[in-house]
């Protein structure tokens, strides 16, 4: 099974590691709730997370709460940053809010433990 990744710029490493960043906002996604993903910041692993939910919203509907969960102080700051990555972004654009929680489990880790036990 290929492990899916959520890639971030290196500048997000610390807030990913601290758990302050609980969401990411993307223009498109192939993830679904329940997926286990590896969080990558600047090419370095920041651990694994389980996708809790995915919400589709217009940019104009993003709230202060959405901004804070994504690691920003305000909607204005969030929009400015999103605009850096997505030039075509407008208030009418739809985005996906991917909510995740860090986990110590890696995909198939339960299977590996069982296999190791059976080899003893």
The first five atom37 places (N, CA, C, CB, O) and aatype in JSON, in Angstrom:
{
  "aatype": [20, 20, 20, 20, 20, 20, 20, 20, 20, 20, 20, 20, 20, 20, 20, 20, 20, 20, 20, 20, 20, 20, 20, 20, 20, 20, 20, 20, 20, 20, 20, 20, 20, 20, 20, 20, 20, 20, 20, 20, 20, 20, 20, 20, 20, 20, 20, 20, 20, 20, 20, 20, 20, 20, 20, 20, 20, 20, 20, 20, 20, 20, 20, 20, 20, 20, 20, 20, 20, 20, 20, 20, 20, 20, 20, 20, 20, 20, 20, 20, 20, 20, 20, 20, 20, 20, 20, 20, 20, 20, 20, 20, 20, 20, 20, 20, 20, 20, 20, 20, 20, 20, 20, 20, 20, 20, 20, 20, 20, 20, 20, 20, 20, 20, 20, 20, 20, 20, 20, 20],
  "atom_mask": [
    [1, 1, 1, 1, 1],
    [1, 1, 1, 1, 1],
    [1, 1, 1, 1, 1],
    [1, 1, 1, 1, 1],
    [1, 1, 1, 1, 1],
    [1, 1, 1, 1, 1],
    [1, 1, 1, 1, 1],
    [1, 1, 1, 1, 1],
    [1, 1, 1, 1, 1],
    [1, 1, 1, 1, 1],
    [1, 1, 1, 1, 1],
    [1, 1, 1, 1, 1],
    [1, 1, 1, 1, 1],
    [1, 1, 1, 1, 1],
    [1, 1, 1, 1, 1],
    [1, 1, 1, 1, 1],
    [1, 1, 1, 1, 1],
    [1, 1, 1, 1, 1],
    [1, 1, 1, 1, 1],
    [1, 1, 1, 1, 1],
    [1, 1, 1, 1, 1],
    [1, 1, 1, 1, 1],
    [1, 1, 1, 1, 1],
    [1, 1, 1, 1, 1],
    [1, 1, 1, 1, 1],
    [1, 1, 1, 1, 1],
    [1, 1, 1, 1, 1],
    [1, 1, 1, 1, 1],
    [1, 1, 1, 1, 1],
    [1, 1, 1, 1, 1],
    [1, 1, 1, 1, 1],
    [1, 1, 1, 1, 1],
    [1, 1, 1, 1, 1],
    [1, 1, 1, 1, 1],
    [1, 1, 1, 1, 1],
    [1, 1, 1, 1, 1],
    [1, 1, 1, 1, 1],
    [1, 1, 1, 1, 1],
    [1, 1, 1, 1, 1],
    [1, 1, 1, 1, 1],
    [1, 1, 1, 1, 1],
    [1, 1, 1, 1, 1],
    [1, 1, 1, 1, 1],
    [1, 1, 1, 1, 1],
    [1, 1, 1, 1, 1],
    [1, 1, 1, 1, 1],
    [1, 1, 1, 1, 1],
    [1, 1, 1, 1, 1],
    [1, 1, 1, 1, 1],
    [1, 1, 1, 1, 1],
    [1, 1, 1, 1, 1],
    [1, 1, 1, 1, 1],
    [1, 1, 1, 1, 1],
    [1, 1, 1, 1, 1],
    [1, 1, 1, 1, 1],
    [1, 1, 1, 1, 1],
    [1, 1, 1, 1, 1],
    [1, 1, 1, 1, 1],
    [1, 1, 1, 1, 1],
    [1, 1, 1, 1, 1],
    [1, 1, 1, 1, 1],
    [1, 1, 1, 1, 1],
    [1, 1, 1, 1, 1],
    [1, 1, 1, 1, 1],
    [1, 1, 1, 1, 1],
    [1, 1, 1, 1, 1],
    [1, 1, 1, 1, 1],
    [1, 1, 1, 1, 1],
    [1, 1, 1, 1, 1],
    [1, 1, 1, 1, 1],
    [1, 1, 1, 1, 1],
    [1, 1, 1, 1, 1],
    [1, 1, 1, 1, 1],
    [1, 1, 1, 1, 1],
    [1, 1, 1, 1, 1],
    [1, 1, 1, 1, 1],
    [1, 1, 1, 1, 1],
    [1, 1, 1, 1, 1],
    [1, 1, 1, 1, 1],
    [1, 1, 1, 1, 1],
    [1, 1, 1, 1, 1],
    [1, 1, 1, 1, 1],
    [1, 1, 1, 1, 1],
    [1, 1, 1, 1, 1],
    [1, 1, 1, 1, 1],
    [1, 1, 1, 1, 1],
    [1, 1, 1, 1, 1],
    [1, 1, 1, 1, 1],
    [1, 1, 1, 1, 1],
    [1, 1, 1, 1, 1],
    [1, 1, 1, 1, 1],
    [1, 1, 1, 1, 1],
    [1, 1, 1, 1, 1],
    [1, 1, 1, 1, 1],
    [1, 1, 1, 1, 1],
    [1, 1, 1, 1, 1],
    [1, 1, 1, 1, 1],
    [1, 1, 1, 1, 1],
    [1, 1, 1, 1, 1],
    [1, 1, 1, 1, 1],
    [1, 1, 1, 1, 1],
    [1, 1, 1, 1, 1],
    [1, 1, 1, 1, 1],
    [1, 1, 1, 1, 1],
    [1, 1, 1, 1, 1],
    [1, 1, 1, 1, 1],
    [1, 1, 1, 1, 1],
    [1, 1, 1, 1, 1],
    [1, 1, 1, 1, 1],
    [1, 1, 1, 1, 1],
    [1, 1, 1, 1, 1],
    [1, 1, 1, 1, 1],
    [1, 1, 1, 1, 1],
    [1, 1, 1, 1, 1],
    [1, 1, 1, 1, 1],
    [1, 1, 1, 1, 1],
    [1, 1, 1, 1, 1],
    [1, 1, 1, 1, 1],
    [1, 1, 1, 1, 1],
    [1, 1, 1, 1, 1]
  ],
  "atom_positions": [
    [[0.84, -1.2, 0.0], [0.0, 0.0, 0.0], [0.88, 1.24, 0.0], [-0.95, 0.01, 1.22], [1.74, 1.4, 0.87]],
    [[0.67, 2.12, -0.97], [1.43, 3.36, -1.04], [0.86, 4.35, -0.03], [1.41, 3.96, -2.49], [-0.35, 4.57, 0.03]],
    [[1.74, 4.93, 0.76], [1.32, 5.89, 1.78], [1.09, 7.25, 1.11], [2.39, 6.0, 2.91], [1.96, 7.76, 0.4]],
    [[-0.08, 7.81, 1.35], [-0.37, 9.14, 0.81], [0.36, 10.17, 1.67], [-1.91, 9.43, 0.79], [0.63, 9.93, 2.85]],
    [[0.68, 11.3, 1.07], [1.39, 12.35, 1.77], [0.63, 13.66, 1.7], [2.79, 12.52, 1.21], [-0.06, 13.95, 0.72]],
    [[0.77, 14.45, 2.74], [0.34, 15.84, 2.73], [1.62, 16.65, 2.8], [-0.68, 16.19, 3.92], [2.33, 16.6, 3.8]],
    [[1.91, 17.39, 1.75], [3.15, 18.16, 1.67], [2.92, 19.62, 2.03], [3.74, 18.05, 0.27], [1.93, 20.24, 1.64]],
    [[3.88, 20.14, 2.79], [3.82, 21.52, 3.25], [5.18, 22.17, 3.01], [3.42, 21.6, 4.75], [6.19, 21.49, 2.87]],
    [[5.2, 23.48, 2.98], [6.46, 24.23, 2.93], [7.17, 24.04, 4.27], [6.21, 25.76, 2.62], [6.54, 23.77, 5.29]],
    [[8.49, 24.2, 4.24], [9.31, 24.01, 5.45], [8.87, 24.92, 6.6], [10.78, 24.27, 5.12], [8.99, 24.55, 7.77]],
    [[8.35, 26.1, 6.26], [7.93, 27.06, 7.29], [6.82, 26.54, 8.2], [7.48, 28.34, 6.63], [6.58, 27.11, 9.26]],
    [[6.13, 25.46, 7.79], [5.04, 24.91, 8.59], [5.48, 23.76, 9.5], [3.94, 24.42, 7.68], [4.67, 23.2, 10.23]],
    [[6.76, 23.42, 9.45], [7.26, 22.27, 10.22], [6.94, 22.39, 11.72], [8.76, 22.12, 10.02], [6.4, 21.45, 12.31]],
    [[7.28, 23.51, 12.31], [7.12, 23.67, 13.76], [5.65, 23.58, 14.2], [7.7, 25.01, 14.21], [5.35, 22.93, 15.2]],
    [[4.74, 24.22, 13.46], [3.34, 24.16, 13.89], [2.71, 22.8, 13.6], [2.53, 25.27, 13.2], [1.74, 22.41, 14.25]],
    [[3.27, 22.07, 12.63], [2.81, 20.69, 12.42], [3.27, 19.81, 13.57], [3.34, 20.14, 11.07], [2.5, 19.02, 14.11]],
    [[4.54, 19.95, 13.95], [5.08, 19.14, 15.04], [4.41, 19.44, 16.37], [6.57, 19.37, 15.16], [4.21, 18.55, 17.19]],
    [[4.05, 20.71, 16.59], [3.43, 21.1, 17.85], [1.95, 20.74, 17.92], [3.59, 22.6, 18.06], [1.36, 20.72, 19.0]],
    [[1.34, 20.45, 16.76], [-0.09, 20.13, 16.74], [-0.98, 21.35, 16.6], [-0.45, 19.39, 17.98], [-2.2, 21.22, 16.64]],
    [[-0.38, 22.55, 16.44], [-1.2, 23.76, 16.28], [-1.87, 23.82, 14.92], [-0.34, 25.01, 16.48], [-2.92, 24.45, 14.78]],
    [[-1.3, 23.17, 13.93], [-1.91, 23.12, 12.6], [-2.74, 21.84, 12.53], [-0.81, 23.17, 11.45], [-2.19, 20.74, 12.5]],
    [[-4.06, 22.0, 12.5], [-4.97, 20.86, 12.52], [-5.71, 20.66, 11.2], [-5.97, 21.02, 13.63], [-6.44, 19.69, 11.02]],
    [[-5.5, 21.61, 10.27], [-6.14, 21.51, 8.96], [-5.18, 22.0, 7.89], [-7.46, 22.33, 8.93], [-4.16, 22.64, 8.17]],
    [[-5.52, 21.68, 6.67], [-4.86, 22.27, 5.53], [-5.94, 22.58, 4.51], [-3.75, 21.33, 4.93], [-6.92, 21.84, 4.4]],
    [[-5.77, 23.65, 3.78], [-6.77, 24.06, 2.8], [-6.17, 23.91, 1.42], [-7.26, 25.53, 3.06], [-5.12, 24.47, 1.12]],
    [[-6.85, 23.15, 0.59], [-6.34, 22.84, -0.76], [-7.44, 23.09, -1.79], [-5.85, 21.37, -0.84], [-8.63, 23.06, -1.49]],
    [[-6.99, 23.33, -3.03], [-7.94, 23.54, -4.14], [-8.53, 22.2, -4.6], [-7.23, 24.24, -5.33], [-9.65, 22.16, -5.13]],
    [[-7.79, 21.12, -4.4], [-8.3, 19.8, -4.78], [-7.67, 18.77, -3.85], [-7.99, 19.48, -6.29], [-6.65, 19.03, -3.22]],
    [[-8.29, 17.6, -3.79], [-7.75, 16.53, -2.95], [-8.28, 15.19, -3.41], [-8.12, 16.76, -1.47], [-9.38, 15.09, -3.95]],
    [[-7.47, 14.15, -3.21], [-7.94, 12.79, -3.46], [-8.03, 12.02, -2.14], [-7.0, 12.06, -4.45], [-8.22, 10.81, -2.13]],
    [[-7.89, 12.75, -1.02], [-7.97, 12.12, 0.29], [-9.42, 11.92, 0.7], [-7.24, 12.97, 1.34], [-10.33, 12.56, 0.16]],
    [[-9.62, 11.02, 1.65], [-10.95, 10.81, 2.2], [-10.83, 10.58, 3.71], [-11.66, 9.6, 1.51], [-9.77, 10.18, 4.19]],
    [[-11.9, 10.83, 4.47], [-11.84, 10.61, 5.91], [-11.41, 9.17, 6.21], [-13.22, 10.9, 6.55], [-11.86, 8.22, 5.58]],
    [[-10.52, 9.04, 7.19], [-10.0, 7.73, 7.58], [-8.64, 7.42, 6.99], [-10.96, 6.68, 7.16], [-7.94, 6.54, 7.49]],
    [[-8.25, 8.14, 5.94], [-6.92, 7.93, 5.35], [-5.84, 8.27, 6.37], [-6.74, 8.78, 4.06], [-5.97, 9.23, 7.13]],
    [[-4.77, 7.47, 6.37], [-3.58, 7.79, 7.16], [-2.57, 8.39, 6.18], [-3.0, 6.51, 7.89], [-2.28, 7.8, 5.14]],
    [[-2.05, 9.56, 6.53], [-1.12, 10.26, 5.64], [0.16, 10.59, 6.4], [-1.77, 11.55, 5.08], [0.16, 10.74, 7.62]],
    [[1.24, 10.71, 5.65], [2.48, 11.19, 6.23], [2.54, 12.7, 6.0], [3.74, 10.47, 5.62], [2.32, 13.17, 4.89]],
    [[2.83, 13.44, 7.07], [2.95, 14.89, 6.98], [4.4, 15.22, 6.65], [2.49, 15.59, 8.32], [5.31, 14.86, 7.39]],
    [[4.6, 15.9, 5.53], [5.95, 16.24, 5.06], [6.07, 17.76, 5.0], [6.24, 15.59, 3.66], [5.26, 18.43, 4.36]],
    [[7.1, 18.3, 5.66], [7.34, 19.75, 5.61], [8.77, 19.98, 5.14], [7.09, 20.43, 7.02], [9.72, 19.58, 5.8]],
    [[8.9, 20.62, 3.99], [10.23, 20.89, 3.45], [11.02, 19.63, 3.18], [11.0, 21.78, 4.38], [12.25, 19.63, 3.31]],
    [[10.34, 18.56, 2.81], [11.0, 17.3, 2.51], [11.27, 16.43, 3.73], [12.28, 17.57, 1.81], [11.77, 15.31, 3.58]],
    [[10.93, 16.91, 4.93], [11.16, 16.14, 6.16], [9.85, 15.65, 6.74], [11.92, 16.99, 7.19], [8.85, 16.38, 6.75]],
    [[9.85, 14.42, 7.23], [8.65, 13.85, 7.84], [8.36, 14.51, 9.18], [8.81, 12.34, 8.01], [9.25, 14.72, 10.0]],
    [[7.09, 14.84, 9.39], [6.63, 15.39, 10.67], [5.68, 14.41, 11.34], [5.93, 16.76, 10.46], [4.9, 14.78, 12.22]],
    [[5.74, 13.14, 10.92], [4.89, 12.12, 11.5], [3.7, 11.78, 10.62], [4.4, 12.57, 12.85], [3.65, 12.12, 9.43]],
    [[2.75, 11.1, 11.24], [1.58, 10.62, 10.52], [0.32, 11.22, 11.12], [1.52, 9.09, 10.56], [0.28, 11.61, 12.29]],
    [[-0.72, 11.27, 10.3], [-2.0, 11.82, 10.75], [-3.13, 11.04, 10.1], [-2.11, 13.34, 10.42], [-2.99, 10.45, 9.03]],
    [[-4.26, 11.07, 10.78], [-5.48, 10.46, 10.25], [-6.39, 11.59, 9.8], [-6.19, 9.54, 11.32], [-6.64, 12.54, 10.54]],
    [[-6.9, 11.49, 8.57], [-7.83, 12.49, 8.05], [-9.17, 12.31, 8.77], [-7.99, 12.36, 6.5], [-9.79, 11.25, 8.68]],
    [[-9.6, 13.35, 9.48], [-10.86, 13.29, 10.22], [-12.06, 13.65, 9.35], [-10.81, 14.23, 11.42], [-13.09, 12.98, 9.38]],
    [[-11.89, 14.73, 8.57], [-13.01, 15.17, 7.72], [-12.48, 16.03, 6.59], [-14.07, 15.95, 8.54], [-11.36, 16.55, 6.64]],
    [[-13.33, 16.16, 5.57], [-13.02, 17.05, 4.45], [-14.27, 17.86, 4.17], [-12.55, 16.24, 3.17], [-15.34, 17.31, 3.92]],
    [[-14.13, 19.19, 4.23], [-15.26, 20.09, 4.04], [-14.99, 20.98, 2.83], [-15.51, 20.95, 5.31], [-13.91, 21.55, 2.7]],
    [[-15.98, 21.09, 1.96], [-15.86, 21.96, 0.78], [-16.57, 23.28, 1.09], [-16.46, 21.27, -0.5], [-17.73, 23.29, 1.5]],
    [[-15.84, 24.39, 0.88], [-16.39, 25.72, 1.15], [-15.9, 26.69, 0.1], [-15.99, 26.22, 2.56], [-14.87, 26.49, -0.53]],
    [[-16.68, 27.76, -0.08], [-16.18, 28.88, -0.88], [-15.18, 29.65, -0.02], [-17.37, 29.83, -1.37], [-15.29, 29.69, 1.2]],
    [[-14.2, 30.24, -0.67], [-13.2, 31.03, 0.04], [-13.9, 32.13, 0.87], [-12.19, 31.66, -0.96], [-13.48, 32.42, 1.99]],
    [[-14.93, 32.72, 0.32], [-15.65, 33.79, 1.03], [-16.34, 33.29, 2.31], [-16.69, 34.43, 0.11], [-16.72, 34.1, 3.16]],
    [[-16.5, 31.98, 2.45], [-17.15, 31.4, 3.63], [-16.16, 31.0, 4.72], [-17.96, 30.19, 3.22], [-16.57, 30.57, 5.8]],
    [[-14.87, 31.13, 4.45], [-13.87, 30.75, 5.45], [-13.99, 31.66, 6.67], [-12.44, 30.83, 4.86], [-14.13, 32.88, 6.53]],
    [[-13.94, 31.08, 7.86], [-14.13, 31.83, 9.1], [-12.8, 32.0, 9.84], [-15.15, 31.11, 10.0], [-11.78, 31.42, 9.48]],
    [[-12.85, 32.81, 10.87], [-11.67, 33.01, 11.73], [-11.26, 31.67, 12.35], [-11.96, 34.06, 12.85], [-10.08, 31.37, 12.48]],
    [[-12.26, 30.87, 12.73], [-12.0, 29.54, 13.3], [-11.24, 28.66, 12.29], [-13.33, 28.86, 13.73], [-10.31, 27.95, 12.65]],
    [[-11.66, 28.72, 11.01], [-10.96, 27.98, 9.95], [-9.5, 28.44, 9.87], [-11.67, 28.18, 8.58], [-8.59, 27.62, 9.75]],
    [[-9.29, 29.75, 9.93], [-7.94, 30.31, 9.83], [-7.06, 29.85, 10.99], [-8.0, 31.84, 9.78], [-5.91, 29.47, 10.79]],
    [[-7.6, 29.9, 12.2], [-6.83, 29.51, 13.39], [-6.46, 28.03, 13.35], [-7.64, 29.81, 14.66], [-5.32, 27.67, 13.67]],
    [[-7.39, 27.17, 12.97], [-7.1, 25.74, 12.87], [-6.03, 25.45, 11.82], [-8.37, 24.95, 12.54], [-5.32, 24.45, 11.89]],
    [[-5.92, 26.35, 10.84], [-4.93, 26.18, 9.79], [-3.6, 26.84, 10.15], [-5.47, 26.75, 8.48], [-2.64, 26.8, 9.38]],
    [[-3.55, 27.46, 11.34], [-2.29, 28.03, 11.82], [-2.13, 29.51, 11.54], [-1.17, 27.31, 11.21], [-1.01, 30.03, 11.61]],
    [[-3.23, 30.21, 11.22], [-3.16, 31.64, 10.9], [-3.92, 32.44, 11.96], [-3.73, 31.92, 9.49], [-4.76, 31.91, 12.68]],
    [[-3.6, 33.74, 12.03], [-4.23, 34.61, 13.03], [-5.56, 35.19, 12.56], [-3.3, 35.74, 13.38], [-6.41, 35.54, 13.38]],
    [[-5.74, 35.27, 11.23], [-6.96, 35.9, 10.7], [-7.29, 35.32, 9.33], [-6.79, 37.44, 10.61], [-6.46, 34.66, 8.69]],
    [[-8.52, 35.56, 8.9], [-8.94, 35.13, 7.56], [-8.14, 35.87, 6.51], [-10.47, 35.36, 7.36], [-7.78, 35.31, 5.47]],
    [[-7.86, 37.15, 6.76], [-7.09, 37.97, 5.82], [-5.7, 37.35, 5.6], [-6.96, 39.43, 6.33], [-5.24, 37.23, 4.46]],
    [[-5.03, 36.97, 6.68], [-3.71, 36.35, 6.6], [-3.78, 35.01, 5.85], [-3.12, 36.15, 8.02], [-2.92, 34.69, 5.03]],
    [[-4.82, 34.23, 6.15], [-5.03, 32.94, 5.48], [-5.23, 33.15, 3.98], [-6.24, 32.21, 6.09], [-4.6, 32.46, 3.17]],
    [[-6.09, 34.08, 3.61], [-6.37, 34.33, 2.19], [-5.11, 34.78, 1.46], [-7.47, 35.38, 2.04], [-4.84, 34.34, 0.34]],
    [[-4.34, 35.67, 2.09], [-3.1, 36.18, 1.49], [-2.13, 35.01, 1.21], [-2.43, 37.23, 2.42], [-1.5, 34.97, 0.16]],
    [[-2.03, 34.08, 2.15], [-1.13, 32.93, 1.98], [-1.66, 31.98, 0.91], [-0.97, 32.18, 3.32], [-0.89, 31.51, 0.08]],
    [[-2.95, 31.71, 0.92], [-3.54, 30.83, -0.1], [-3.32, 31.41, -1.49], [-5.06, 30.63, 0.15], [-3.05, 30.68, -2.45]],
    [[-3.45, 32.71, -1.59], [-3.28, 33.4, -2.88], [-1.85, 33.23, -3.41], [-3.62, 34.91, -2.72], [-1.64, 33.21, -4.63]],
    [[-0.86, 33.11, -2.5], [0.53, 32.87, -2.92], [0.66, 31.53, -3.65], [1.48, 32.89, -1.7], [1.42, 31.41, -4.62]],
    [[-0.09, 30.54, -3.19], [0.01, 29.2, -3.77], [-0.95, 28.98, -4.94], [-0.27, 28.16, -2.71], [-0.66, 28.22, -5.86]],
    [[-2.09, 29.68, -4.89], [-3.12, 29.49, -5.91], [-3.47, 30.86, -6.51], [-4.39, 28.81, -5.31], [-4.36, 31.55, -6.02]],
    [[-2.77, 31.24, -7.58], [-2.99, 32.55, -8.22], [-4.44, 32.76, -8.64], [-2.09, 32.7, -9.42], [-4.95, 33.87, -8.59]],
    [[-5.08, 31.67, -9.07], [-6.44, 31.77, -9.62], [-7.51, 31.88, -8.55], [-6.72, 30.59, -10.49], [-8.7, 31.97, -8.88]],
    [[-7.14, 31.88, -7.28], [-8.08, 31.89, -6.16], [-8.87, 33.2, -6.11], [-7.35, 31.67, -4.85], [-8.3, 34.29, -6.2]],
    [[-10.19, 33.08, -5.97], [-11.06, 34.25, -5.8], [-12.0, 33.95, -4.63], [-11.88, 34.57, -7.12], [-12.06, 32.81, -4.17]],
    [[-12.72, 34.95, -4.13], [-13.68, 34.69, -3.05], [-14.75, 33.65, -3.43], [-14.35, 36.0, -2.65], [-15.32, 33.0, -2.55]],
    [[-15.01, 33.49, -4.74], [-16.01, 32.51, -5.18], [-15.44, 31.11, -5.4], [-16.65, 32.99, -6.46], [-16.19, 30.17, -5.64]],
    [[-14.11, 30.96, -5.32], [-13.49, 29.64, -5.52], [-13.87, 28.7, -4.4], [-11.95, 29.77, -5.6], [-14.05, 29.11, -3.25]],
    [[-13.99, 27.42, -4.74], [-14.21, 26.39, -3.72], [-12.87, 25.82, -3.3], [-15.14, 25.27, -4.25], [-11.98, 25.61, -4.12]],
    [[-12.75, 25.56, -2.01], [-11.56, 24.92, -1.45], [-12.0, 23.77, -0.56], [-10.68, 25.95, -0.66], [-13.15, 23.7, -0.13]],
    [[-11.06, 22.88, -0.29], [-11.31, 21.74, 0.6], [-10.53, 21.94, 1.88], [-10.92, 20.39, -0.09], [-9.31, 22.14, 1.86]],
    [[-11.23, 21.9, 3.01], [-10.59, 21.99, 4.32], [-10.4, 20.55, 4.79], [-11.45, 22.84, 5.35], [-11.36, 19.85, 5.1]],
    [[-9.14, 20.14, 4.85], [-8.8, 18.78, 5.26], [-8.41, 18.84, 6.74], [-7.64, 18.17, 4.37], [-7.37, 19.41, 7.1]],
    [[-9.25, 18.25, 7.58], [-9.0, 18.23, 9.02], [-8.31, 16.91, 9.36], [-10.34, 18.39, 9.82], [-8.72, 15.84, 8.91]],
    [[-7.24, 16.99, 10.17], [-6.5, 15.78, 10.52], [-6.06, 15.81, 11.97], [-5.28, 15.61, 9.61], [-6.0, 16.87, 12.59]],
    [[-5.75, 14.62, 12.5], [-5.19, 14.54, 13.84], [-3.96, 13.65, 13.77], [-6.22, 13.99, 14.86], [-3.96, 12.61, 13.11]],
    [[-2.92, 14.07, 14.47], [-1.69, 13.3, 14.46], [-1.92, 11.94, 15.1], [-0.55, 14.06, 15.19], [-2.73, 11.8, 16.02]],
    [[-1.2, 10.95, 14.6], [-1.33, 9.6, 15.12], [0.04, 8.95, 15.17], [-2.3, 8.76, 14.27], [0.93, 9.31, 14.4]],
    [[0.21, 8.01, 16.07], [1.49, 7.29, 16.13], [1.45, 6.08, 15.2], [1.8, 6.85, 17.58], [2.48, 5.47, 14.92]],
    [[0.25, 5.75, 14.73], [0.1, 4.59, 13.83], [0.56, 4.91, 12.43], [-1.34, 4.12, 13.8], [0.29, 5.99, 11.91]],
    [[1.26, 3.99, 11.84], [1.61, 4.07, 10.43], [0.68, 3.13, 9.7], [3.13, 3.71, 10.18], [0.18, 2.18, 10.3]],
    [[0.42, 3.35, 8.42], [-0.4, 2.41, 7.67], [0.18, 1.01, 7.79], [-0.51, 2.82, 6.18], [1.39, 0.83, 7.7]],
    [[-0.67, 0.03, 7.99], [-0.31, -1.39, 8.09], [0.53, -1.72, 9.32], [0.43, -1.81, 6.86], [1.09, -2.81, 9.37]],
    [[0.65, -0.83, 10.31], [1.51, -1.11, 11.45], [0.97, -2.27, 12.28], [1.65, 0.14, 12.33], [1.74, -3.02, 12.87]],
    [[-0.35, -2.43, 12.33], [-0.92, -3.55, 13.08], [-0.55, -4.86, 12.41], [-2.46, -3.42, 13.18], [-0.24, -5.84, 13.09]],
    [[-0.59, -4.88, 11.08], [-0.23, -6.09, 10.35], [1.23, -6.46, 10.61], [-0.47, -5.91, 8.85], [1.55, -7.63, 10.8]],
    [[2.11, -5.46, 10.61], [3.54, -5.73, 10.83], [3.77, -6.38, 12.19], [4.36, -4.43, 10.72], [4.55, -7.32, 12.31]],
    [[3.08, -5.88, 13.22], [3.25, -6.43, 14.57], [2.8, -7.89, 14.59], [2.45, -5.61, 15.6], [3.47, -8.74, 15.18]],
    [[1.66, -8.18, 13.95], [1.17, -9.56, 13.92], [2.14, -10.46, 13.18], [-0.21, -9.62, 13.26], [2.4, -11.58, 13.61]],
    [[2.69, -9.98, 12.06], [3.63, -10.78, 11.29], [4.89, -11.06, 12.11], [3.99, -10.07, 9.97], [5.41, -12.18, 12.11]],
    [[5.37, -10.04, 12.82], [6.57, -10.23, 13.63], [6.34, -11.25, 14.74], [7.02, -8.91, 14.23], [7.23, -12.05, 15.03]],
    [[5.17, -11.23, 15.35], [4.85, -12.2, 16.42], [4.82, -13.62, 15.88], [3.49, -11.86, 17.06], [5.28, -14.55, 16.54]],
    [[4.27, -13.78, 14.68], [4.14, -15.13, 14.12], [5.49, -15.71, 13.71], [3.2, -15.1, 12.91], [5.6, -16.92, 13.55]],
    [[6.5, -14.89, 13.55], [7.82, -15.37, 13.15], [8.64, -15.88, 14.34], [8.58, -14.27, 12.43], [9.63, -16.58, 14.15]],
    [[8.24, -15.53, 15.54], [9.02, -15.93, 16.74], [8.91, -17.4, 17.04], [8.57, -15.15, 17.96], [9.5, -17.88, 18.01]]
  ]
}
